[in-house]
């Protein structure tokens, strides 16, 4: 809970609300999970997301006093598994409301190994058993065990008991390690021997944090022993692990644990006052959302307080809060203070909860986007040395880009090469010219082409609509050097557009078409943290040299990134769209590059229309839907050239695009200035349908924006919703109101479920200070980075960890969200200026 708790307990207890305080018993609730006072046990309510094996959101999980502190209660094949380790495939989950039993059947098909995990309440405890229909395969003896993982930050500076022996959880991993014949996939190393941690402690029973009722958990086994491991010895994102090996040669119930989390009779989760940490413009609607424990039946009056220079907090007269109803696991009130327009510092208060100060002022959105453009994007620049005052963020990475990926190969992070290279290069051969431009995709270090062209188009849209000429970064492409906080006389946004464009142009120059991207050759590099320039030796690989040998600017170390090059028409169209857009923005700034961009874009269009589309697809690296990418190319080329061939194609694509108008609305209306009146008439019914659906979205939850429930949080969806609203309002102001632009920004800035933290690091009074950037091992942040935000763990738990950066679905910076944020903030500025 962000916000200042005036009470010392950090929680609300039932004496204030009149709730009952009878002894807790664990029961199976309507949500399909076990509940008692301040305790929830989930049993396979969620399953791993499929992108990475271990997303820390599955198996048996514990939510204790409002925080998810344990996960991945499942049979695993390692004592400290990581995101690349094998997991059991969920076959079936059954919930019996009458008996209170939950059963999950899983299998490791490659080992022909099937098992069932059964959970049933026993008083305040949960009995968890593992049953085998057949004996453990010989290959898994000594490997397969039942694990339950505990969040390290929940147990830092706390103790544990293993039987009658005491211990302290280590703040930093320092377990005794032993050499092994095989290297753990989670180790983050691509060579060298294997190593596994020895247990910190062994016993038949464990009590974690006996001194802290908010984190106390007991675990005991009916036979055999339990061992405690520190998963951070293998990888910085590891958790503490309790583990019992499965016995060999037995069937039926082969393991039984009893787990009990300390309940807290009368405990109520403290209120969360969702609001914009950035603040509000005087003219915009201002609605705070108060999130309450459903057991909290107090009827308190929220207050708006204005802060004076003396520190006095003076109540401001506003109307009462309104009951919104139930959503997820909480009860909600909305508190509208839109009538308050006087600039100044304010706080919101509900009971003992008071928010951090926020502003009401005219200039709020003038500089909110500055950290994203000034700091985040320069740090994300690939192939550049990036310096900030005394700090070097990274050297020049990936000078040795890139080698042709092998054929018929499925790689990490959703990259795949088809049966041919579709280039003149042989597998493993160096492709010259790719070591220029582009942004590091997210918290990792690949160049994903689909990301690159999305960012370019977003930045061009920002430039053409808003002309932000801000200049605080020196970018020298010749020297490949960036200096943050040093002006160089050129608009930073145009320099970023040029940087992304250079990578797209390089792809066409090198192989003649858009590629999927450039990515690390192995898991060891992929998991690299810190300075990207230390991932490789920067020298082009020469197979004639010995490993480690360097000669004539070449190296015998095959650490160069791989380029995935199977032709995909969707990628070609998406890249052509970005290049056509860039040609407009760069005209008058870099005329030579602008001309090359437009030449390539038109050439790609003609080439793609000379044959059937190449429909190679894999994961999320081969472009969006073909018709959407072609529409984008047609619209951007139409805006760049005014040629009728593109207008005709936009018109021809409309019947298809109409069916997916929600997805393509902003692109479709961007064509309006260059299309006949009949096109506008054709769009109007779709726009009206969109507006009607938007009204439903505004009423579907207390926050008035679409909230997704997948394995990746939906901050990007919210940004896109706000941008679509802006585009449609500008084109059809009589149909689409602009309110959702501000609701989307308020959500990103703190008016969202689970907490009131701003999802833009360094923006707003309290913002993400621990995030999944390349500095995540330091539990730090990159100013201006935008994280995915609140993840809805099924069925009803909103989560964004503020003390654990390694949950990528909640905390990973992505450059597309950064570009969209710059665009949306400037859209809000435009709306306010033109009201």
N, C-alpha and C positions, 0 to 999 in steps of 0.2 A: 504494500500500500504506500504510494507516494502521498504526500500530504502530511501535515504536522499533527501528530496525535497529542492532544493536550492531556490525555490520561496517561498514566505511567505503565499500565498493564499491557498496552498494545493490542487489546482485544476488548470486546464488549461481552459482558456476562449477563445471564438471564435474569438476575435479580432486578436489572433495570427494565426488563420487558415483561416480567411476569410469566416466563416460560417455566416449564417443569424441570426439576433437577434430579429426577430419579436415576438410579444406577443404569448406565448405558448397557445395551445389549446390541450385538451386531445383527442386523436384519437385511434381507434383500429388498431393496426399494424398487419403485416403479421404473427407475432409470436403468435397471438391470445391473446395478452394482450394490455392494454392501455398505451399510451406513450405521454409524453410531455417533455420539456427540463429538463433533470435531474430527471424525475419522471416516474416510471412504476407502474401500478396497475395490479396485476395478480388476476384472479378470477377462482379459482379451476383449475389452470393449473397443480397443484400437489394435491395429496390426501394422507391422512395418510397411513403409510406403512404397516399397518395390524399387525405388531409385537407388537407395543404399540399404543394405541389409539391416543395419542397426541404426534406427532413428531415435532410440530412447523413448518410444511411445507405444509400447505394447506389453503383452504378457500380463502378469500380476503386477498391479501398480498401487501405490499408496498416496493418497492425498490426506495430509494431516494438518489440521488447523489452517486450511486454506492454501497450502503449498504442496505441490506434487514432489515428493522426496524419494520415492522408490519406483523402479520400473523394471521391465524386462525379466519378470519372473517367468522363467521358461527353461527348457532343456537346451543347453548350449554345449559346444564341443571344445570350449576353451575356458580357462579360469578367468581370463580378462578379455573377452571378445570385444572387437571394435566394429566399425562400420563396414569393413570388408569381409568379416567372418560369415560363415554359413549360418543360416537360421532355419528353423523348422517352418514348413509351409502349413498355414492354417487350412485344415480340411473342413472342420465343422465346429460351430459353437452352439451349445444348447443351454438354455436357462429354464429351470423348473421353479416357477413361483410358489408351488405348494411345498416343496421340500427345502427351498432355498439353495439348491445346488446349481452350480455353474460348471459345465464340462466343456473343455476345448480339446478337440482331436487334431493332432499335427503329425507331420511326417518329414523325414529327410529322404526324399525319393532316391537320391543317388546312392544311399546306403540301404535302401529297402527297410527303413527303420520308422516305425509308427509308434506313437505314444499318446496317452490321454492325461491331461491335467485336470484334476477335479478339486473344486473348492466348496466348502460348506461351513457355515458359522457354527461355533461352539461357544455359547455365552458371549464373552467380549472378544474372543479370538476367532481366527480363521484357520481351519485345517486344510492344508493343501497336500494332495497326494499325486504321485506320478504312477500310472499303471502302464504296463507293457503287455500287449497281446502275445508277443514273441520275445524271447530272450535277446538281450543286447547283442548286436553284431560284434564279432571279434574285433573288427577294425575300430570300433568305438569304445572298447574297453579301456578304462583309464582316461578317456577323453570326455565322454558324455556325462554331464552332471546337471543338477538343477541349480540355477543361479538366480539371485535376486540382487539388483544393483541399487545402490543408495547414492544420492546426490552429494558430491564432496562438500560443496559450500554449506549444505545443511548440517554438516557434522564437523566442520572446522572448529578447532578449539573446544572440542567435546571429547568425552571419554567413552569407553566401552568395557564391558565385562565378558570374558570368555570363560564360562563356568565360574570359578572363583578367582580368576586372574584378571587384573586390571590393565588397561592400556589407554593410550591417547591417540586419537586419529591424527595422522601426520598432516601438517599444513602443506608440505611439499613431498612428492614421492621419493622414497629412499629405501625401497625394499631390497633385500638380498636377492640377487638374480642368479639363475643357473643357465648354463649353455644347453641348447637343445639341437637336435638333428635338423629340425625344420623351423623356418622363420615364420613367426605369426604374421598373418596378413595385416593385422592392425598396427604393426610395429612402426610403420612409416619409413622403413628402410628397404631399399631395393637390392642390397648386397650385404655380404657379411654373414656371420653365424646367427642362429636363432638364440633367443634368450627369453626366459619366462620368470616372472617374480615368484618367490616363495611366499607362503602365507604369512601375514602379520600375526595371526593367532589361529588356534584350532581348539574346538571344544564341542560338547554336545548341545550347549545352549549359549546364546549371545544375548546381551542386553546392550543396545545402543543408546547413548546419551541418558544414562540413568538419572543424571542431575537435572534434565530438562524435560518437563512433561509435554512440551510442544513437539519434541523430537524423539521421545523415548519409544523404542520398539524392541520387543523381545522375540527371539526366534529359537525354537528348539526342535531337535530331530528325535524321532522315536527309536532310531538305531543308527549306527555309524557316527560320523562326525560332520561338523560344519567348519569350513575354513573361511577366513577373511583375507581378501586380496585387495591390493590397490591397483586399479586398472590404469592409473596415470603413469605407471612405470612403462607401459607399452605405448601410450599415446596421451597427449595432453587432455583429450576429451574423454578419457576413461573415468569410470565411477568406482566407488568402493563396492566390492562384490562379496556377498555371502554365497557359499557354494558347497554342495554335497555331491560326490560322485555317485552315479547309479551303479548298483551291484551287477556283476555279470552272472549269467547262468540262471536267472530267475524271471518269472512272469508274474502277472497280476500286479498288486500294489507293491512297488519296490522301494518307494520313498514316501515318507510322511513328515511334513513339517507342521508345526503350530506357530502361527505368527500372530502377534498382538501389538497393536499400536495404542499407546496411552490415550484413552478418551478423556474428554474434558466436559463433564456435565455442565450445561448452561452456557457453553462457549458459543459465541456468535462472532462471525467474521466482521471486522470493523468496516464501516461504510467507506465506499470509494466515491469521490465526487469527480466524475468525469467532466473535463472542461479543457479548453485550449490553453496549454502552457504558454503559448505565444501571446495570447490575448485576443482582443476583438477590436475591429474598427467601429467607431461610434454608430455608423449607419447600418451595420450588419446585424442579423438576428443573433441573439446570444442565449443559448440554452445549455444549462448544465444538466448532467444526467447522474442521479444519485443511485448507486448500486448497493442494495441491502441484502443481508442474509434473510432468507425467507422466514426464519424464526424470529427475526427482529420486528416486533409488532409495536414498537414505540411510534408515536406520532409527533415527530419533532418538526419545528419550523426552521427550514434553512435560512441562512442570513447571507447577505452580500455586505461586505465591509470595505470601506474606503480607507486607505492608509494615508496618514498625514506625515509631514516631515518630522514630527516629533515621535513618530512610532505609534501614535494612537490609531486604533481601528474603530472607525465610526460607522454604525449601521446605516445602510441606504434603504430607503423605502421601496420595496418591490412587492409584487403579488405573491400569493402562496404557491407552494409546489403542487403539482398535479400527479396523481397516481397513474402510472403508465400500465402497470401490470407485471406479469411474470415473463421472463425470457431467460433461456438457459437455466441455471440453477438459482438465479437471484430474483429479487423483486425490485422494481424500478420506480423512481419518481423523476419527473422532469421539472426543472426550475428555470423559468423564462425571465430574464432580466434585460430584455431588449430595449426597454424604455430608458435604461441608464445609458446616457451618451456623453457624459462629462469625462474628458480625458483624465487619466490618473492611474494610480496603483490600487488594485483591489484584491481581496481574498474572498473565498466562499467558505462557509462554515455549516456543518451539520452535526449537532451534538458536540462530541469531543473531537471531531475531525475538522481540521482547517487546512485548506490548500496552501501551496506556495503562492507568493504574490504573482499576479499577472497584470498586464496593461490593458487599458482601453485608450486607443490613440489612432490618429489618422495615418501615421507613417509605419504601422506595424509590418505591412507586407513589402515595404520598400527595400528592406535589407534581409528579410528572412531567408532568401535564397542565396545570399552571398557565401555562406560557408560551403555550400554544395559546389558552387562554381569556383570559389577561391581556393578551396583546400581539397575536398573529396575528389573532384575530377582530376586535378593535377597529379594526385597520388595514384590514381587509377591508370595513368598513362603508361602504356607498355613501350618498350624500346627507348626509354628516356631516363636520364639521371635526374632525380627529383630531390631538390634541397629546400629546406625551410629554415632560414636563420642558422642556428647552430646544429640543426638536425638534418641528417641525410635519411630521407624516407626509403629510398632504394637507389642502387646503382642502375646502370643501363642493362636491363634484362634481355635475354633471348637474342643476343647478337648472332647466335648460330641457327636461328630459324631457317628452314624447317626441313624435316625429312618426310618423304612420301610414306604414308601409312601402308601397312601390309594389307593385301586383299583378303576378302572373306574373313574379316576380323571384327569382332565385337569388343569394343574397348570400354574403359571406365567413363563415367559421367555422360552416358547416352551418346557416345560417338561410335560410329560403325562405318567400316569401309566395305563397299560391295565387291562383286567378283572381278572387277577391273579397276585400274587406277583412274581411268578417264583422263589421263594426262600422258605426256611423253616420258614421264619419269618411272623408273622401276621401283618396286617396294624397297624402302630403305635409302633410296638415293636422295641427295640434297636438292631441294628446290630453291634456287636462288631468288632473292628479291623480296621475300616475305618478312624480313626483319625490319619492318617500318610501321609506324602508326599503330592505331588501335588502342582499346582500353582493356585492362584486365577485367574479366567478366564480372566477378563477384568477390567473395571472400577467398577464392582460389585464383589461379594464374593462367587460365586459358583465354584464348580469343575465340569467342563464339560469334560467328558471322551474323546470325539472326539478331543477336544483341547489338552488334555494331550498327547495323542499318536502322534498327529501331531508335537508337540514341541519336543518330545523325538526323533522322526525320523530325524527332522531337525538338532537337536544338534548332533546326532550321525554322520550324514553326514558331518557336520562341523568338528567333531573330526577326522573322518577317512580320510578326504581329506586334512585337513590343520593342524591338530595336534596343536591347540592353547593351549599351556601349561600355560597360564596366571593364576597367583595365587594372588589375592588381597582380598579374602573373606574367613573368618573363618566360617565353617559350621560344627556344632557339632550335629549330629543326636541323640546321646544319651541324651544330655541336651536340645535338641530342641532349640538351640540358634544359631543365625547368627550375626557375627560382620562384617560390611562393612568396607573396607579399612584396613583389618587385614589379612595378609597371614597366611596360616596354613600348608603349605608344600604339598598341593594337588591341582591339576588343577581344577579351578573353574568349567569349562565346564563339567568335569566328575562328579563333585559333584552335579551339576544341573541335569544331566542325571539320577543319582542315586535317587535324590529326586522325580522326576516325576515317575520313575519306581516303587518306593515304593508304590505309590498310586495304580497303575495298579495291582501290585502283591497282594495288600491288598484286592482289589475287588474280585479277583479269590479265595483267601483264605477265604473270608467272605461268598460269595454266590455261587461260582463256575463258574461264568461267568462275562463278562464285563457289567457294569451298565451304564445307561445314564449319571448319574452324581449325585452330592449332592448339593442341593440348599435350600435356605431359605424357611421356612414353610409359610410365609405370606409376604404381601407387606410391612408391617412395618419394617421387617428385611431387605427385599430386597433393600429398599431405604436408608439403613444405610450408613452414611458417617463417615469417620474417622477410628479409630482403630478397626480392625475387631474383636479383642479379646473381645470387649465390646458388641458385638451383642448378645452373649449368656452368660449364667452363667458358662459355662464350665463343668457342672455337668450333668450326664446322667439322663434323665427324668424318674421319677417313678410315675405312675398314682395313687399310693396309698397315696402319700403325697398331702397336700393341696398346692394350688398355693402360691409360695413364700417360702414354707417350704423346708429346707435342712436338710438331715439326712444321715449319713454314706456315704458321698460322692455322694449322689443322690439328686435330686431336684424335687419339684412339679411344676416347671415352664416348660411348653412344648415348649421351645425355640430351641430345637435341630434341626439341618438341616434334611431334608428328602432325602432319597436315592430312586431314581427311577430305578426299576430293571427289567422291562419287557425284556425278551430275544430278542436280535437282532443280527443276524449272522454278519451283517456289523460291529457292534461294536466289536464282538469277533475277527473277522479277523483284524480289524484295531489295536486292542490292541495286538494281536499276532505279528503283523508286528513290532510294537514298541518294544515289549519284545525281539524278535529275534535280532533286531538291537542293543538294549541295551546290550544284552549278549556279543556281540562282543566288544563294547566299554568298558564295565566294566571288561572284562577278564584281569587279572593282576592288577586290581585296587580293585575290590570287587568280588573275585572269587565265593564266596558263593552265592551272589545275582545274578551274571552272570549265574551260573548253574541253579538257580531257574527260571530265566527268560526264558532260552531256554527250560527247561522242560515244563513249562506252555505253551509256544508258540507251541511246538510240540504236546502237549496233546490237545490243543484247535483245532489245524488243524485236527487231527484224529477225534475228536469228531464232528466237523462241517461236515466232509465228511462221517459221519455215518448216516446222516438223511437229510431230506429236509431242506432248509434254513428257519430260523425264520425271517420273513419279517416285523415284527412290525416296523412301521415308524411313526414319528411325528416330525414336525418342523426340526430343525437342531441339534437335540441332539441324534439321533439314528444311526449315521454313514453316510458315503457317499454312493454312488452307490455300490451295493453289489459286482459287478465284479471288481470295482476299489479297494475295500478293500481286496478282495481275492487275486488280483494280488500283492498288496503290501505285504501281508503275505507270498505269495509264493516266491517273490523276496528276502525279508529279510531272510526268512528261508533258501533259497538256498545259500545266501551269508554266512550264519552262519554255515551251515552243509555240503554243496556241495552234498546233497543227490539228486539222480535222480528223486525222486517222485516230488520234487518241480520244477525241470527243465521241467519235462513233463507237469506239470499243467500250467506253464508259457506259454509253447508252445500251449497248448490247449486253453488257454484264449485269445491268440493273435487275432484271427479273430474278437472277440468281442471288445477287447481293441482298435484295429485299427480304429474302427468307432469313438472312442472318444480320439484319440491320443493326441490332444491338451491338454486335461485334464490330461492324464496319461503319458505324454512323459518322464518326468524325471524318473519315476518308471520303465517304460519299458526299457529304455536304461541302467538303473542300473544293469539289469540282464545280459548284454552283456558279461562280463568277464567269466561268468559261463555257457554260452549257446553255442551250436554248431554254425558253420558258417552260416547254413541255417537260423537261427534266425536273424542274422545281415542282411542277404540278404532280409528277409521279412520286416524288419524295414525300409530299405533304401527308398522305395517309400513314406512311411509315413513321413519320415524326410524331404524329398524333398518337399512334399506338405506343411509341417509345415513351411519350410523356405520361400516358396512362399507366404504363408499367412502372415508371419512375415514381409515380404517386403511391403505388402499392409498396414499392421498396421503402419509401419514406415511412410507411406505417408498419412494416414487418418487424422492426426492432426499435428500441428506444433511440437509436443513434441516427436513423434515417438514411443509411447507406447500405449497400450490399455487403454482407458479412459471410465469407466463404467458410467451408468446413472441411477442406482437404488437408493433406499433409504439409502444405506450404501455406503460411498465413496470407491473408488477402489484402494487405496494404496496397499492392499494385492494382488490384481490382477496384479499390476505392479511388485511387488516383485516376484510373481510366474513366471511372464513372463521373468524377468531377470534370475531367477534360471533355468528355462527350457532352455533358450538360452545357459547358461553356460554348462549344462549337455549335450545338443545336440552338442555343439561345441567341447567339450572334446571327445565325442564319434565319431562325424563325422565332423572333422575340415574342410574337403574339401567341405562340403555342407553348414554348418551353421557358419556364421561369429559371433564374440563375441560382436559386437558393442552394441547390445541391453542391455547387462549387464550394460554398462556405461550410456546408456540413462535412464535405470530404476533407477539407483542410482541418476543421476542428477535430475530426476523428484522428487524423495523422498526428495532430498536435496534442492529443491527450483525452479527447472525449470518446472513449472506447471501453469495451468490457475489460474487467480484470485489474486494471490500474488506471492511473491518470498521467502516465509518463508520455512525453513526446517521443515519437518514433524517428525523429530526425536528430541525430547526435549534435549537440551544441546549439539547438534551436529551441527556444522556450526555457522557462526557469528551471524545470527539471526534465531532463531528456536522457536518451540512451547513452550511458557512460560505460557500458560493458556490452560489446557487440562482436559479431562474427566478421571482422575484417582480417587483413593479413597480420595484424598485431594482436589477434585474439588471445594468444598464449599469455600476453601481459595483462589480460583482463582490462582492456582499454578500449578506445574508440577512435574513429576518424571523423572529424567535424564535418557536418553536412551529409554524411552517409545516411541513407534511409533504409530501415530494416523492414522485413515483411510484416511484423507486428504481432497481433494477438492470434494465436492458434487455438482453434476450438477442438479440444480433445473430446471425442465422443464419449458419452452423449451430450455433455452439457458443461464442460469445464474450460473456461477461457484462460489462456496462459501466455505470458511473455516473461521469461526469466530475466530478471535484472541483475542477478549475481552469477550467472553461468552463460558465457558467450557462445558455447559450442553447439547449441541447438539451431542448426541452419534454417529450419523452417520458421523460426521465430526471429532470429537475430542476424541473418546474413545480409550484408550490404549487396545491392545489385545496381549496376550503373543505369539500367533502364528506369528504375524507380527514381534515381537521382535526377535524370533528365526530365522525367514527368513531373517531379516536384518543382523544379525550376519553372517549368511551363505553367503549372497550376497556380503557383503563387503569383506569377505575373498576370495570369488571367484574373485573379481576384483583384489585383491592383487596377487592372483595366476597367473592371466592372464598377469599382468604387469611384474611379475618376469620372466615369461617364454617367453616373446616376444623376 
